[in-house]
């Protein structure tokens, strides 16, 4: 049974992903219009701004929700199994963004090909991103060890059988771990946002539009395929 935070974020996310799909169509149109010289670079920048604002809105809502129930984001009811399988600390792995850029580079026309300076900056950002990921993963491992610590297990057993002061101790320990997890999620989200901003700062407006369209298409398709498979699985299981 879903709690209040899960229901609220489920409603938000469905609206957010629906709007992302609308923006995807607009990005495709913008790309085609720019290619046909019927849209200016200034208009492309406006489109890019809409997408970055949309992504920031997601994290604003997410951070408000994790303050109330961070554990809901480690088993999100608003995502299908396929979407969850691609998760890294409650979201997309920052280095995944570079794979999208790498795939796009193979199809880019000479007019939008990356310059040498851009390639160098992207590689520098890739290294920094990987460093951040490894640092976050080491910290997460430390928290996982703490959660499995013998004292925590003993506290959990104690909380199941004894009330009063013991229950208060257990509650405090669990609250401390929840706060640690919330911190880790926000650090991971900051790494995602920093990577996204870094790539957009390096790419030209036409390249940004193609990158954002590819990223949105991946997220939309992942949801469509995951929902379709989940529906089929449940149909056969019923």
C-alpha positions as CSV (number, residue, x, y, z in Angstrom):
1,X,0.0,0.0,0.0
2,X,1.4,3.4,-1.0
3,X,1.9,6.1,1.6
4,X,1.1,9.8,1.1
5,X,4.6,10.7,-0.2
6,X,4.5,7.9,-2.7
7,X,1.1,8.9,-4.0
8,X,2.0,12.5,-4.2
9,X,5.3,11.9,-6.1
10,X,3.7,9.4,-8.3
11,X,1.2,12.1,-9.5
12,X,4.0,14.6,-9.9
13,X,6.2,12.2,-11.9
14,X,3.5,11.1,-14.3
15,X,2.9,14.8,-15.1
16,X,6.6,15.5,-15.3
17,X,7.3,12.6,-17.7
18,X,4.3,13.5,-19.8
19,X,5.7,17.1,-20.2
20,X,9.1,15.7,-21.0
21,X,7.6,13.8,-23.9
22,X,6.0,17.0,-25.1
23,X,9.3,18.8,-24.9
24,X,10.9,15.9,-26.9
25,X,8.6,16.6,-29.8
26,X,9.4,20.3,-29.6
27,X,13.1,19.5,-29.6
28,X,12.8,17.4,-32.7
29,X,10.8,20.2,-34.4
30,X,13.4,22.8,-33.3
31,X,16.2,20.7,-34.6
32,X,14.6,20.3,-38.0
33,X,13.7,24.0,-38.2
34,X,17.2,25.0,-37.4
35,X,18.6,22.6,-40.0
36,X,16.2,24.2,-42.6
37,X,17.2,27.7,-41.5
38,X,13.7,28.5,-40.2
39,X,14.8,28.9,-36.6
40,X,17.5,31.0,-35.0
41,X,20.1,30.0,-32.5
42,X,18.5,32.4,-30.0
43,X,15.3,30.4,-30.3
44,X,17.2,27.2,-29.8
45,X,18.7,28.6,-26.5
46,X,15.1,29.3,-25.4
47,X,14.2,25.7,-26.0
48,X,17.3,24.5,-24.1
49,X,16.3,26.8,-21.2
50,X,12.9,25.2,-21.0
51,X,14.4,21.7,-20.7
52,X,16.9,22.7,-18.0
53,X,14.1,24.4,-16.0
54,X,12.1,21.2,-16.4
55,X,14.9,19.1,-15.0
56,X,15.5,21.4,-12.1
57,X,11.8,21.2,-11.3
58,X,12.2,17.5,-10.9
59,X,15.0,17.8,-8.4
60,X,13.2,20.5,-6.5
61,X,10.2,18.2,-6.0
62,X,12.4,15.2,-5.3
63,X,14.3,17.0,-2.6
64,X,11.2,18.1,-0.9
65,X,9.9,14.6,-0.9
66,X,13.0,12.8,0.4
67,X,13.0,15.2,3.4
68,X,9.8,13.3,4.4
69,X,10.5,9.8,3.2
70,X,13.9,9.1,1.6
71,X,13.4,5.3,1.6
72,X,10.5,5.7,-0.9
73,X,13.2,6.7,-3.5
74,X,15.1,3.4,-3.1
75,X,12.0,1.4,-4.2
76,X,10.0,4.0,-6.2
77,X,6.5,2.9,-7.0
78,X,6.3,5.5,-9.8
79,X,8.8,3.6,-11.9
80,X,8.5,0.3,-13.7
81,X,11.1,-2.5,-13.2
82,X,13.0,-1.6,-16.4
83,X,13.4,2.0,-15.2
84,X,14.5,0.9,-11.8
85,X,17.1,-1.4,-13.3
86,X,18.9,1.6,-14.8
87,X,19.0,3.4,-11.5
88,X,22.1,4.5,-9.7
89,X,21.5,5.9,-6.2
90,X,17.8,6.9,-7.0
91,X,18.6,8.4,-10.5
92,X,20.6,8.1,-13.7
93,X,24.3,7.6,-13.5
94,X,26.2,10.8,-14.5
95,X,28.6,9.0,-16.8
96,X,25.7,7.7,-18.8
97,X,25.4,11.2,-20.3
98,X,28.7,10.8,-22.0
99,X,27.6,7.6,-23.7
100,X,24.8,9.6,-25.2
101,X,27.2,12.2,-26.5
102,X,29.5,9.5,-27.9
103,X,26.6,7.9,-29.8
104,X,25.6,11.3,-31.2
105,X,29.1,12.1,-32.4
106,X,28.9,9.1,-34.7
107,X,25.9,10.6,-36.5
108,X,26.6,14.3,-36.4
109,X,27.0,16.1,-39.7
110,X,30.1,18.3,-40.4
111,X,28.1,21.4,-39.4
112,X,27.6,20.2,-35.8
113,X,30.8,18.1,-35.3
114,X,32.7,18.7,-32.1
115,X,35.7,21.0,-32.2
116,X,39.0,19.9,-30.7
117,X,38.6,22.2,-27.8
118,X,35.1,20.8,-27.1
119,X,36.5,17.2,-27.2
120,X,39.2,18.1,-24.7
121,X,36.7,19.8,-22.3
122,X,34.4,16.8,-22.5
123,X,37.1,14.4,-21.7
124,X,38.2,16.5,-18.7
125,X,34.6,16.6,-17.5
126,X,34.3,12.8,-18.0
127,X,37.3,12.2,-15.7
128,X,35.9,14.6,-13.0
129,X,32.5,12.9,-13.3
130,X,34.0,9.4,-12.9
131,X,36.0,10.6,-9.9
132,X,32.8,12.0,-8.3
133,X,30.9,8.7,-8.9
134,X,33.7,6.6,-7.3
135,X,33.8,8.9,-4.3
136,X,30.0,8.6,-3.9
137,X,30.1,4.9,-4.3
138,X,32.8,4.5,-1.6
139,X,30.7,6.7,0.7
140,X,27.6,4.6,0.0
141,X,29.4,1.4,0.7
142,X,30.4,2.9,4.1
143,X,26.8,3.6,4.9
144,X,25.8,0.1,3.8
145,X,28.4,-1.4,6.1
146,X,27.1,0.8,9.0
147,X,23.5,-0.4,8.3
148,X,24.7,-4.1,8.5
149,X,26.8,-3.4,11.6
150,X,26.2,-5.9,14.4
151,X,25.1,-3.1,16.8
152,X,22.4,-2.0,14.3
153,X,21.2,-5.5,14.0
154,X,21.0,-5.9,17.8
155,X,19.2,-2.6,18.0
156,X,16.7,-3.7,15.5
157,X,16.0,-7.0,17.4
158,X,15.7,-5.0,20.6
159,X,13.2,-2.7,19.1
160,X,11.0,-5.6,18.0
161,X,10.6,-6.9,21.6
162,X,11.1,-4.0,24.0
163,X,9.4,-0.6,24.2
164,X,10.2,2.5,26.2
165,X,13.8,3.8,26.1
166,X,15.0,1.0,23.8
167,X,12.5,1.8,21.2
168,X,13.6,5.5,21.3
169,X,17.2,4.4,20.8
170,X,16.3,2.3,17.8
171,X,14.2,5.1,16.3
172,X,17.1,7.5,16.7
173,X,19.5,5.1,15.0
174,X,17.1,4.6,12.1
175,X,16.5,8.3,11.8
176,X,20.3,8.9,11.7
177,X,20.6,6.4,8.8
178,X,17.7,8.0,6.9
179,X,19.5,11.4,7.2
180,X,22.7,9.8,5.9
181,X,20.8,8.4,3.0
182,X,19.2,11.7,2.2
183,X,22.6,13.3,2.2
184,X,23.9,10.7,-0.2
185,X,21.0,11.1,-2.6
186,X,21.4,14.9,-2.7
187,X,25.2,14.5,-3.4
188,X,24.4,12.0,-6.2
189,X,21.8,14.4,-7.6
190,X,24.2,17.3,-7.5
191,X,26.7,15.2,-9.5
192,X,24.0,14.5,-12.1
193,X,23.1,18.2,-12.3
194,X,26.8,19.2,-12.5
195,X,27.4,16.8,-15.3
196,X,24.3,17.9,-17.2
197,X,25.3,21.6,-16.9
198,X,28.9,20.9,-17.8
199,X,28.0,19.1,-21.0
200,X,25.5,21.8,-22.0
201,X,28.1,24.5,-21.3
202,X,30.5,22.8,-23.6
203,X,28.2,21.9,-26.5
204,X,26.9,24.5,-29.0
205,X,23.1,25.2,-29.0
206,X,22.4,22.8,-32.0
207,X,24.4,20.1,-30.3
208,X,22.6,20.8,-27.0
209,X,19.3,20.3,-28.7
210,X,20.3,17.0,-30.1
211,X,21.8,15.8,-26.8
212,X,18.7,16.8,-24.8
213,X,16.4,15.2,-27.4
214,X,18.4,11.9,-27.2
215,X,18.4,11.9,-23.4
216,X,14.6,12.6,-23.3
217,X,14.0,9.9,-25.9
218,X,15.9,7.4,-23.9
219,X,13.9,8.2,-20.7
220,X,10.6,8.2,-22.6
221,X,11.3,4.9,-24.4
222,X,12.5,3.3,-21.2
223,X,9.2,4.1,-19.6
224,X,7.1,2.9,-22.6
225,X,8.9,-0.4,-22.9
226,X,9.0,-1.0,-19.2
227,X,5.3,-0.3,-18.8
228,X,4.4,-2.5,-21.8
229,X,6.5,-5.4,-20.4
230,X,5.1,-4.9,-16.9
231,X,1.6,-4.9,-18.2
232,X,2.2,-8.1,-20.2
233,X,3.8,-9.8,-17.1
234,X,0.8,-8.9,-14.9
235,X,-1.7,-10.0,-17.6
236,X,-0.1,-13.5,-17.8
237,X,0.1,-13.7,-14.0
238,X,-3.5,-12.8,-13.4
